[in-house]
Amino acid sequence: MALTTKAMKADLPWFQTGLLCAVVLGLTPAFTLAGEARDPGDTAPAKAFSDANWISMNPSANEAVLAAVVDGSGNLYIGGGFTAVGNVIANRIAKWDGSSWTSLGTGLNSWVNALAVSGSDLYAGGIFTKTGDSAANRIAKWDGSSWTALGSGMNDSVNALAVSGRDLYAGGIFTKTGDSAANRIAKWDGSNWTAVGLGMNGSVFALAVSGSDLYAAGPFTTAGGNAANFIAKWDGSAWTALSSGLNGEVYALAVSGGDIYAGGAFTKAGGVAANYFAKWNGSSWTALGSGMNNYVRALAVSGSDLYTGGDFTRVGSIVANYIAKWDASSWSPLGSGMSGPPPSVSALVVSGNDLYAGGFFRRAGGKKSAYVARAYLPALPTLSVRRSGTDVMVSWPSADTTGFALEQAGPLAAPANWVPNTASVADDGANKSVTLPATDSPQFFRLRRR
């Protein structure tokens, strides 16, 4: 029996709560499909990333998110200037377990700029001076149940954190840890702070670890007393420059294999044109395409893909609103990206198939998701349908659909009454399928991410 397709509005309000992957199946003598549903014989690749991949986390935060990190169990932690997230009071820091937000004790008394995870411990750095009623000067540790200070902390803001083995590195504006000099960078060994060489002559905005090496970046021009323009490497005993460095500030660093990626306000790397984004391969700098039209403030790696966020609206000639992906050869946008006002992406982290973004935006992919949003990275699964005698078989791919559930509804007049499918789901390893009796009345099906 012939299958026909037609368009459907993408902004129906009752579709905003879940990831809509396939939308319409009219079980009448003439089948009607829309959205991503398709004939089983259609072997064309599924659509690339689109706004349908963005998942609203609304109600979300009430103020900007500046930092994000994921622990070994897949829990997301965010930090920033907010005092509430979802329907929970959460002072500047919160945890998302995949379905709900929770606070971390009474939180912190001012902004969080950086987060890092080491085993079961979460570290936060920023401009705060208290956790609840206890002193914690710009840095603190959450052990899953309570906050503790790390010594007497710092005398000024912490902007970046990185873990190397059992050591925690902190970078920022500070010049002292307690009463000891530590110029913009210091190491915590679990009990004491120590300076990292002579440190920098300017602030540290970003840190990254690659093997036994620590990379630091920011608006400095010397590291360890030696010239190092905006970025430098610590090998455990000395600071070294990365060629001639960059010609502007670096706000974000990421590691992929032996490569170091830097994003920021620069337009040259190692003397080579590199608009706001560049790669260091251990010996030289290279640009990635023609770069962006404005600053890069966040980076995250997932396999061979690199995700960037910031103030930009274009990558090369491509419109990419504040967020984009580099696949090792070319740039692509993530749907319509973010919108404000004024939009910017300040934090990115990948957890499994999910990308989380934090910043100053109010919408992601056109969906309300203030200051924090979630995206599903693989191609969206598609529903297929075919007549099987007096029944109808609805099927979808097995790969990357463990977290998806089939739902169905009758009329779609708002509010649509979507209910979980209760029929047995067969899985042959390539496709999952449900066989249902055909009816004379319309039935609508969708895959929804749990």
Secondary structure, 3 states (H helix, E strand, C coil): CCEEEECCCCCCHHHCCCCCCEEEECCCCCEEEEECCECCCCCCCCCCCCHHHEECCCCCECCCEEEEEECCCCCEEEEECCCEECCEECCCEEEECCCCEEECCCCECCCEEEEEEECCEEEEEECCCEECCEECCCEEEECCCCEEECCCCECCCEEEEEEECCEEEEEECCCEECCEECCCEEEECCCCEEECCCCECCCCCEEEEECCEEEEECCCCEECCEECCCEEEECCCCEEECCCCECCCEEEEEEECCEEEEEECCCEECCEECCCEEEECCCCEEECCCCECCCEEEEEEECCEEEEEECCCEECCEECCCEEEECCCCEEECCCCEECCCCCEEEEEEECCEEEEEECCCEECCEECCCEEEEECCCCCCCEEEEECCEEEEEEECCCCCCEEEEEECCCCCCCCCEECCCCCEECCCEEEEEEECCCCCEEEEEEEC
